[in-house]
Amino acid sequence: MRLLCVGRHEYLSEHLCRLFRELGAQCEPAVGVNAASVLAASFEPHLVVAESDLLSPAVLDAWSRDSTLHEVPVLAVSLTHRPEECASAEMSGLAGVIYLPSLDRADALALLQGARRPRGVDVPLGTGVSAPRPAAVPH
């Protein structure tokens, strides 16, 4: 899973990357909301993890019109405020708002998998269904 980790400065975006890399995610740090749009074009994230203080209705609106970010879920995270204390908790369009210090590994993994919107269609494991083979193309 590819996560774009957005912080207000380099230290925080890198810190978010370290936290989520420990869960097996491939992470790319972005400093500020404008950098997120630029980096998303080449990184193609499955999920944006952003500091809750950076998010506003205007930012979410801009990302909803961005050709790369418009279908990518956004998870607001905070190191200092619980979800009920975050202004972003009142915003629609977020995959969730989490307080990182209270999040354990199992809950974090479940949250990431639940928030992800996969691109394309995957056949569920264990169904015995295999993907069809492409038809031969005559030369």
Secondary structure as a PSIPRED ss2 file (coil, helix, strand):
# PSIPRED VFORMAT (PSIPRED V4.0)

   1 M C   1.000  0.000  0.000
   2 R E   0.000  0.000  1.000
   3 L E   0.000  0.000  1.000
   4 L E   0.000  0.000  1.000
   5 C E   0.000  0.000  1.000
   6 V E   0.000  0.000  1.000
   7 G E   0.000  0.000  1.000
   8 R C   1.000  0.000  0.000
   9 H C   1.000  0.000  0.000
  10 E H   0.000  1.000  0.000
  11 Y H   0.000  1.000  0.000
  12 L H   0.000  1.000  0.000
  13 S H   0.000  1.000  0.000
  14 E H   0.000  1.000  0.000
  15 H H   0.000  1.000  0.000
  16 L H   0.000  1.000  0.000
  17 C H   0.000  1.000  0.000
  18 R H   0.000  1.000  0.000
  19 L H   0.000  1.000  0.000
  20 F H   0.000  1.000  0.000
  21 R H   0.000  1.000  0.000
  22 E C   1.000  0.000  0.000
  23 L C   1.000  0.000  0.000
  24 G C   1.000  0.000  0.000
  25 A C   1.000  0.000  0.000
  26 Q E   0.000  0.000  1.000
  27 C E   0.000  0.000  1.000
  28 E E   0.000  0.000  1.000
  29 P E   0.000  0.000  1.000
  30 A E   0.000  0.000  1.000
  31 V E   0.000  0.000  1.000
  32 G C   1.000  0.000  0.000
  33 V H   0.000  1.000  0.000
  34 N H   0.000  1.000  0.000
  35 A H   0.000  1.000  0.000
  36 A H   0.000  1.000  0.000
  37 S H   0.000  1.000  0.000
  38 V H   0.000  1.000  0.000
  39 L H   0.000  1.000  0.000
  40 A H   0.000  1.000  0.000
  41 A H   0.000  1.000  0.000
  42 S H   0.000  1.000  0.000
  43 F H   0.000  1.000  0.000
  44 E C   1.000  0.000  0.000
  45 P C   1.000  0.000  0.000
  46 H C   1.000  0.000  0.000
  47 L E   0.000  0.000  1.000
  48 V E   0.000  0.000  1.000
  49 V E   0.000  0.000  1.000
  50 A E   0.000  0.000  1.000
  51 E E   0.000  0.000  1.000
  52 S H   0.000  1.000  0.000
  53 D H   0.000  1.000  0.000
  54 L H   0.000  1.000  0.000
  55 L C   1.000  0.000  0.000
  56 S C   1.000  0.000  0.000
  57 P H   0.000  1.000  0.000
  58 A H   0.000  1.000  0.000
  59 V H   0.000  1.000  0.000
  60 L H   0.000  1.000  0.000
  61 D H   0.000  1.000  0.000
  62 A H   0.000  1.000  0.000
  63 W H   0.000  1.000  0.000
  64 S H   0.000  1.000  0.000
  65 R H   0.000  1.000  0.000
  66 D C   1.000  0.000  0.000
  67 S C   1.000  0.000  0.000
  68 T C   1.000  0.000  0.000
  69 L C   1.000  0.000  0.000
  70 H C   1.000  0.000  0.000
  71 E C   1.000  0.000  0.000
  72 V C   1.000  0.000  0.000
  73 P C   1.000  0.000  0.000
  74 V E   0.000  0.000  1.000
  75 L E   0.000  0.000  1.000
  76 A E   0.000  0.000  1.000
  77 V E   0.000  0.000  1.000
  78 S E   0.000  0.000  1.000
  79 L C   1.000  0.000  0.000
  80 T C   1.000  0.000  0.000
  81 H C   1.000  0.000  0.000
  82 R C   1.000  0.000  0.000
  83 P H   0.000  1.000  0.000
  84 E H   0.000  1.000  0.000
  85 E H   0.000  1.000  0.000
  86 C C   1.000  0.000  0.000
  87 A H   0.000  1.000  0.000
  88 S H   0.000  1.000  0.000
  89 A H   0.000  1.000  0.000
  90 E H   0.000  1.000  0.000
  91 M C   1.000  0.000  0.000
  92 S C   1.000  0.000  0.000
  93 G C   1.000  0.000  0.000
  94 L C   1.000  0.000  0.000
  95 A C   1.000  0.000  0.000
  96 G E   0.000  0.000  1.000
  97 V E   0.000  0.000  1.000
  98 I E   0.000  0.000  1.000
  99 Y E   0.000  0.000  1.000
 100 L H   0.000  1.000  0.000
 101 P H   0.000  1.000  0.000
 102 S H   0.000  1.000  0.000
 103 L C   1.000  0.000  0.000
 104 D C   1.000  0.000  0.000
 105 R H   0.000  1.000  0.000
 106 A H   0.000  1.000  0.000
 107 D H   0.000  1.000  0.000
 108 A H   0.000  1.000  0.000
 109 L H   0.000  1.000  0.000
 110 A H   0.000  1.000  0.000
 111 L H   0.000  1.000  0.000
 112 L H   0.000  1.000  0.000
 113 Q H   0.000  1.000  0.000
 114 G H   0.000  1.000  0.000
 115 A H   0.000  1.000  0.000
 116 R C   1.000  0.000  0.000
 117 R C   1.000  0.000  0.000
 118 P C   1.000  0.000  0.000
 119 R C   1.000  0.000  0.000
 120 G C   1.000  0.000  0.000
 121 V C   1.000  0.000  0.000
 122 D C   1.000  0.000  0.000
 123 V C   1.000  0.000  0.000
 124 P C   1.000  0.000  0.000
 125 L C   1.000  0.000  0.000
 126 G C   1.000  0.000  0.000
 127 T C   1.000  0.000  0.000
 128 G C   1.000  0.000  0.000
 129 V C   1.000  0.000  0.000
 130 S C   1.000  0.000  0.000
 131 A C   1.000  0.000  0.000
 132 P C   1.000  0.000  0.000
 133 R C   1.000  0.000  0.000
 134 P C   1.000  0.000  0.000
 135 A C   1.000  0.000  0.000
 136 A C   1.000  0.000  0.000
 137 V C   1.000  0.000  0.000
 138 P C   1.000  0.000  0.000
 139 H C   1.000  0.000  0.000
